[in-house]
Amino acid sequence: MIPEVTETHREKAYALLKADADKIRRLIEVQIENLTMPQCPLYEEVLDTQMFGLSREIDFAVRLNLISEQEGKAILENLERQLNILHEAAQDSV
């Protein structure tokens, strides 16, 4: 028998997913500032790979009922907004 998921587990899962989203934002921020321009294929590949991985983590957490589908979408949408701001700032500085 599988034990009931506690609120502590849900909070921890949400916090871990948010932390992973923050790591992706920081990785992309460093890449934009120091390594490559946003139109570089390497930049796009890193971004796509990281976003895909996070979306799979979120899907897994949703399937385990650790977070709601809405919470998962909110994490991804927030990260996408932050990345768009970084991308626009990099474009403006060129």
N, C-alpha and C positions, 0 to 999 in steps of 0.2 A: 504494500500500500504506500502511495506517495503522500508525504505529509503536506499539509496546507502551506501555501506560500505566505510568509508573514510580511507585515508592513516593512519590517527592517530589511528583508530581502529585496523588496520592491524599491525602497529608497536607495539601497546599495547599488542595485542594477542601474537605476536611473543616473546616479552619481557617476558610475563607471562609464556609462555611455556618453554622458556630458564631458567627462574628462577625455575620452577618446576623441570627441569632436573638437575639443580645445587643442589637443595635440595636432590634429590635422590642420587646424587654423594656423597654429604656430609654425608648423612645417612649411606650409605654403607661404606664410609671411616671410620666413627666412629665405626661402627659395626666390621669392620675388625680389627681396632686398639685396641679396648677395650673389645669387648664382645665375639665374636665367630670367628671361623676360616671359610674360604670360603667353605670348604667341609661340613659344618654343615647344616642340613636340614632347620633350622630356617633362616640362611643366604639366602639360595636358595628361600625360601618362601617369605621373605621380598623383595628380588630382583625381583622375578617374579611378585608379586602383584604390586609393585611400577611401574615396566616397563609396565605392562598391563594397569594400570591407566593412565600413561602418553600417551600411544599409543591411548587410547580412547579419551583423551583430544585433542590430535593432530588430530585424525580423525574428531572430532566434529568441530574443527577450520577449517579444510580443507573443510568440507561440507558446512560451512557457508561462504566459500570463504574469510576467514580472513588471511589464509596463503596458500601457494601453497603446493601441495603434495611433491614437491622436498624439500621445506624448512622443512616440517615435517619429512621427511626421514633423512635429514641432522641433525636435532636435535637428533633423536634417534641414528643415527650412531655415532655421536660425543660422546654422553653419553656412548654408548657401548664401544667405544675405551677407554674412560677414565676409565670405570669400569674394562676393561681388564688389563689396566696398574696397577690399584690398586690390582687386584687379583694376577697378576704376582709378584708384589712387596711383597705381603703377602706370596706367595709360596716361594719366594727366601729367606725370612727371617726365614723360618721354619727350 
